[in-house]
Amino acid sequence: MSSNIDRETMVAALSEAERNLEVITKAGITELMALRQPPLSVVYVFQGLASLLVPNRRMSDWNEIRKWLGSQVNQLINMLINLDKDLITDEQLTNLKSILALPECEPERVKRCSLAAYQLCQFLHGVVALVTFQRQYQQTINEPSS
């Protein structure tokens, strides 16, 4: 595999993740936050977001997530756009992968619950793909040639 193809794959993954953020609206997120008991898919997507944005806080239920996001709904999209993917730790990546592996986080299933949650879910899947790819690529570059 050439480094050009690797680079193109990485850029495509990042572009796809960021495209999903561009279509998310404040109204969509506000609507989700107004739900008293959203579908589990929505809760898991927001747990995934929290694992990236506030990794030191475990948020296990919707009330904690709503409390955390309460004053930050306006900034959420900017926080995600400006997320430094190079600073995502192995622990964050593992936690996010475990959340996204849940059947409730299958993108088409999330889409049936909420378009905004689906777009956020697609962003999270893109981040996982990108960070995983970057790390695998770095390992191949750092491996000594035989």
Buried (B, 14 or more C-beta within 10 A) or exposed (E): EEEEEBEEBBEBBBEBBBEBBEEBEEEBBBEBBEBEEBBBBBBBBBBBBBBBBBBEEEBEEBEBBBEBBEEEBEEBBEEBEEBEBEEBEEEBBEBBBEBBEBEBBBBEBBBEBBBBBBBBBBBBBBBBBBBEBBEEBEEEEEEEEE
